[in-house]
Amino acid sequence: MVRALVLLAPGAEEMEVVISIDVLRRAEIEVVVAGLQGAKVATCSRQVKLVPDVALDDVQGTFEVVVLPGGLPGSETLADSPKVQELLREQEEAGRRIAAICAAPIALVAAGVAKGQALTSHPSVRERVEGHGTYSEERVVCSGKVITSRGPGTAFEFALAIVETLLGREAAQKVAAPMLLKP
């Protein structure tokens, strides 16, 4: 079973959290949602309340991809967390994938991972990300084992890129079709 870990911090962009979880689960990827503040309710950037499956401190096992939703102040919380930095470094060292959307690529910079990769981010954090790698304004950028994307409006493309990377193009198309997403 392919596994994905989605990190949930207070202040996360709820669309990026929910769309990522939903699309990955539609692809039959086992998704574990880990809360940075334990397993309690996290209030997102637009006041939507989401409940993680488990506290980040209690996560066990390995994951083919670690997904970092953006939003502020959620992305700052991800970037400032020593636990997240350690997790990202371990993920990179093991040759497994990392996916970050919107402002969340600042956590890649903070952890010192994805150096020299092609990256994108929300325009509001471009200056913090662009010196870390080759900056792109593409909606979704796949570079090595790293997937980055721009913001809430690119969340479906981001999640489908994760599916395609893990399971192949056919799997991504199979998930996208019933959602009536444009190819």
Buried (B, 14 or more C-beta within 10 A) or exposed (E): EBBBBBBBBBBBBBBBBBBBBBBBEBBBBBBBBBBBBBBEBBEBBEEBEBEBBBBBEEBEEEBBBBBBBBBBBBBBBBBBBEBBBEBBEBBBEEEBBBBBBBBBBBBBBBBEBBEEBBBBBBEEBBEBBBEBBEBBEEBBBBBBBBBBBBBBEBBBBBBBBBBBBBBEEEBBBBBBEEEEBEE
